[in-house]
């Protein structure tokens, strides 16, 4: 290994974990290398090295580290996964990322505009990633086609999208970038007017809404919304000009899509959709799921907004590579997607394609953002971004013990009359499991609780009439208020689960939510996620299940799949 042109030699080992296999690409500030995990055969990663940290100064180091910290802490399936952060013996910092196969959206757009269905599927996944970031108080600020990666799909699975490069993102309340309020940061064609005029204290989630609008415009219209022969011309058009109406470029598009894109590109942030979820709803007619993502290892179950980054170490542009995961720690199975039904299930691990499609490299390595000095703005209070308040620990959702049987009869009980059922028999039936569960081993605590739920499984799973003379339990499925159209979709979702088709079940629930959200829908969603071993998605859906008996059913179904929700 040397500090010369190649920095890393093929065969070099980083941190006793990653063996370098070859150079993927190089940019002005960084280089990306392919590597394999030594202790996990078949696991391949991308190693991104900041080439000249000294030239970039303290701010570049902070950006580089910020990239690693934000992606790792968000832990969202539509955000490129950061596996490790360390420093070379030469002092140069590096990030280890998941290895992605495919191409950037910019590469895809080079072949022409996208079909409406494809464009909306991509946009929903971008929206899901941004929703998670915004709720954690993070604004991306550099969304563009080069920072959206389209992973190569497996067989007939839909394309999975990864959002890259949180290097210049803004964390609510962060003061780690000292020049943050005095520079213009981003890529001009996709900047909001408030960014283009250097008003970084005015940057919030609506800034990303503008960028998504510009990306959707380009996907459907076949050309950028704002273009020019120079940086100054592009910035002027962003601030003062109007793009060619999308309806002139693509007159066959639905009215709701045309209107949504037009609103997203408004100069005044107050005139845009006020959050990414509102934009996605206008574009697609379906809301984003309010899914809480799985926790990266080492985080508490109670999650709140990201804290500002105070460490004086690296952060920078993000890279993008295939979906093989590797880490120096024990690997964490991260299941499929926790959001829209367009998302694929986890695909089987692919054989290592030494030279994968790497259109991403130019993005990740230096060509991306523009730093344009402008007059220092007066200090202003931190930007208000949509924030996900602290979530109470999942243990608070621990299901109550199964409904107690009728009070045990007195020692001497007269025989029941002909008009009575025999409540005295219930305790006898339940006695054996109660005895077994009296002191379950600590590691099997949740399994024991889940097994206890068997007796009270809701009527949606097994419908049965209450015995005569016994007061019926309240329905486990709160279906009284569910509209017939939504109920029909939920019944179909149950059938799909019974046929081991969790993706179909999730899609049907998603359709039912467009008509009416219901705790039953969330319960089915959680079970579908467990069937796919999507722990984050299951936990997120489970948080919305309010009915105690449905909670028990979900817990029991997930335990069968080896998924523990708390």
Residue, then its C-alpha position, 0 to 999 in steps of 0.5 A: x500500500x502506498x500514498x501514490x497513484x493507486x493508494x491501495x494495491x490489489x491483495x492488500x487487506x484493510x482492517x484484517x477484514x477486506x481484501x482489495x480486488x481491484x479499482x472500480x473508479x476514481x474521481x477528483x477527491x476519491x477512489x472506489x475499490x472492490x473488495x471481498x470479506x475475508x471471513x464471509x466467503x462470497x461477501x463483496x463490498x465497495x471501499x471508498x477512499x478520500x484521496x487527498x484529505x488535507x487538500x479538502x480541509x476539515x470540512x471535507x473530512x466532516x462531509x466524508x464522515x457525515x456520509x457514513x454516519x447518516x446512512x448507517x444511522x438511518x438504516x433504510x433499505x432504499x439508502x445505500x448501506x454503510x458497513x464500516x468507517x476507518x482510516x488507512x495507515x497513511x491517514x486517509x479515511x475510507x468508508x466500506x459500503x454495500x456493493x451494488x450492481x446496476x446503474x445510476x438513474x442518470x445512466x438509465x436516462x441516457x437511454x431515454x425517458x422512462x415509462x410512467x409506471x417505471x418512473x413512479x415506482x422509482x419515485x416511490x422508493x426515493x420518497x420512502x428513503x427521504x421520508x425516513x431521512x426527513x423524520x430523523x431531521x436530515x435533508x439530503x440537499x443533493x438529490x439528482x439522477x447520479x445519486x439514485x442507483x437502480x439495482x439490477x433486478x433478480x428475475x421478474x422482481x422489480x428494480x430496487x432503488x438506493x439513494x446515495x450521497x448524504x455527504x452534504x446533507x443538513x442535520x437539523x441543528x448541526x453546526x459541524x459545517x462552519x461555512x454551512x450558511x455561507x455557501x451554495x451546496x448541491x447540483x444546480x439543475x436540481x437545486x431549489x431556489x432557496x439553495x441556489x440563492x445561498x439561503x441555507x438556513x431556509x433549506x428544509x424537507x421542501x428543498x428535497x421535494x423540489x429536487x424530486x420534482x425536477x427528477x420526475x420531470x426529467x424521467x417523464x419529459x426526457x430533458x432536465x427542467x432547468x438547463x443552460x450553457x453555464x452555471x450562472x445561466x442554470x442558477x438564474x433559470x432555477x431562481x427566475x425561469x419556468x421549465x417547459x410545461x411537462x404537458x407539452x413534452x408528455x401530453x398523455x400523462x395523467x392530470x394528477x401527475x402533471x399537476x403534482x410535478x408543477x406544484x413540486x417545482x414552485x419557487x415558493x416552498x410554501x406553494x409546494x407539497x409540504x412533505x415528501x409523502x404529500x408529493x408521492x400521494x399526489x403523484x401516485x394516488x397512494x400514500x407512503x407507508x409510515x414505516x419505521x426502519x430497522x435499527x443498525x446494530x448497537x442502537x436502542x429500540x427507542x429512536x429519535x431524531x439524529x443528533x448533530x454530528x460533532x466529530x471532526x472527522x470525514x464525510x463526503x460524496x456517496x458511492x453506489x454498488x451491488x447489494x452484497x453486504x459485508x461487515x467486520x461484525x456478525x452480519x445482520x440479515x436485513x430482509x427485503x423492503x419495508x415500504x411500497x409494494x414495488x420493492x423487491x424481496x431480498x434476492x439470492x446472493x449473486x456470484x461475484x461479477x468482478x467488473x460490475x456496471x459502475x456508472x455510479x462511480x463518477x457520482x460518488x467520486x467528486x464530480x457531483x456537487x457544486x460549492x459556490x461561495x456566496x455572501x455569508x448569511x446572517x445567523x438564523x435559527x435552525x431550519x425546521x424539518x419534519x421530525x420523528x419524535x422519540x419512539x417509545x421502546x417496542x417493549x411497551x407494545x408487549x401483548x397482555x397475557x391471553x384473556x383469563x378464563x372464567x374464574x375457577x369454580x369453588x372447590x365444590x361446584x354443583x353440576x352445571x344445568x342443561x342451560x349452561x356451558x361448562x366453564x369449569x372445564x376451561x381451566x382444565x384445558x388451559x392448565x397444562x400450557x399454563x404450567x409449562x409457561x410458568x417460568x419459561x427460559x429467559x431466551x424463550x420468553x417471547x416464544x412462550x408469550x406468543x404460544x399463549x396467544x393461540x387460544x385467543x386468535x382473532x376471527x380473521x384467522x379462524x372464525x368460530x361461533x362462541x359457545x352457547x351461554x359463554x359471553x363472546x369475546x370482542x372481535x379480534x378483528x376490528x372490522x365493524x368500521x372497515x369499508x366493504x371495498x377495503x375489507x375485500x382487499x384485506x380478505x384477499x391479502x389474508x388469502x395471499x398470506x395463506x398461499x405464502x405470497x407475502x408480496x401480494x399480501x403487502x400490495x393488497x393491504x397497500x391498496x386497502x390503505x388508499x381506501x381506508x387505513x385499519x389496524x387489521x391491515x397493519x397486522x397483515x402487513x406485519x405478518x407479511x413482513x415476518x414471512x419475508x424476514x423483514x424485521x424492520x418492516x414488521x416492527x414498523x407495521x406492528x407499532x400501528x396494531x392497536x388491537x391486543x388480540x391482533x398483536x398476539x396473532x402477529x407475535x405468534x406468526x412472526x415467532x414461527x418465522x424466527x422474527x422477534x418484534x421486541 
